[in-house]
Amino acid sequence: MVAKPFCNMLLVFTGWAVVFLAFDVFFAIFCVVLACLIGIAICCCLPCIIPMLYAVAGQEGASEADLSILPSYRFEVNNEEKSGAGAGKMIPTQMSSG
């Protein structure tokens, strides 16, 4: 009479152990496959990525044409006693055409 509940509990625990082991094996296989896919993707895409990085790194900054499009401002300091350090306002300057 005592052995039957123990056998039922043993079967339940064994079932859960098999489920967790199966999940662990699936997860391990998934991690290995994912690592292989990332490795293959890097090997296949790296020859394409390197020239793009060289093209981007070759630029030395914004051109004069790019800078001329941006609005320009000058800073006017407030001389009031109540103003904190660096208090002032930004005043737009005239854009030179041409």
C-alpha positions in Angstrom: 0.0 0.0 0.0 2.8 2.4 0.7 4.7 1.5 -2.5 2.0 2.5 -4.9 1.9 6.3 -4.1 5.7 6.3 -4.2 5.7 4.7 -7.6 3.2 7.2 -8.9 5.4 10.1 -7.6 8.5 8.5 -9.1 6.8 8.3 -12.5 5.8 12.0 -12.2 9.3 13.1 -11.3 10.8 10.9 -14.0 8.4 12.4 -16.6 9.4 15.9 -15.5 13.1 15.0 -15.6 12.7 13.7 -19.2 10.8 16.9 -20.2 13.5 19.1 -18.7 16.3 17.1 -20.3 14.6 17.2 -23.7 14.2 21.0 -23.3 17.9 21.3 -22.3 19.0 19.2 -25.3 16.8 21.3 -27.7 18.2 24.5 -26.2 21.8 23.3 -26.6 21.2 22.3 -30.2 19.5 25.7 -30.9 22.5 27.6 -29.4 25.0 25.6 -31.5 22.9 26.2 -34.7 22.6 29.9 -33.9 26.3 30.2 -33.4 27.0 28.5 -36.7 24.5 30.7 -38.5 26.1 33.8 -37.1 29.6 32.5 -38.1 28.4 31.8 -41.6 26.7 35.2 -41.9 29.9 37.0 -40.7 32.0 35.0 -43.2 29.6 35.7 -46.1 28.8 39.3 -45.3 32.2 40.6 -44.0 33.6 41.0 -47.5 30.7 43.3 -48.3 30.8 45.2 -45.0 34.5 46.0 -45.1 34.4 48.1 -48.3 31.4 50.0 -47.0 33.3 50.8 -43.8 36.3 52.0 -45.8 34.0 54.2 -47.9 32.4 55.8 -44.8 35.7 56.2 -43.0 37.3 57.9 -46.0 35.2 61.0 -45.6 36.9 63.7 -43.6 33.8 65.5 -42.5 31.0 67.7 -43.9 31.7 69.6 -47.2 31.4 73.3 -47.5 28.1 72.8 -49.4 26.7 70.8 -46.5 27.8 73.5 -44.0 26.4 76.4 -46.1 22.9 74.9 -45.9 22.8 75.0 -42.1 21.5 78.1 -40.4 24.0 80.2 -38.4 23.6 82.0 -35.1 25.6 84.4 -33.0 25.4 84.4 -29.2 24.6 87.7 -27.4 25.5 87.8 -23.7 23.0 89.3 -21.3 24.7 92.0 -19.1 22.0 92.0 -16.4 23.1 91.3 -12.8 20.4 88.7 -12.3 21.6 86.6 -15.2 23.5 83.4 -14.4 26.8 82.5 -15.8 26.6 82.1 -19.6 23.2 83.7 -19.8 22.3 85.1 -23.2 20.4 84.5 -26.4 21.0 83.1 -29.8 20.4 85.6 -32.7 20.1 84.3 -36.3 22.6 85.8 -38.7 21.9 86.7 -42.3 22.6 83.9 -44.7 25.0 84.9 -47.5 23.7 84.0 -50.9 26.1 82.7 -53.4 
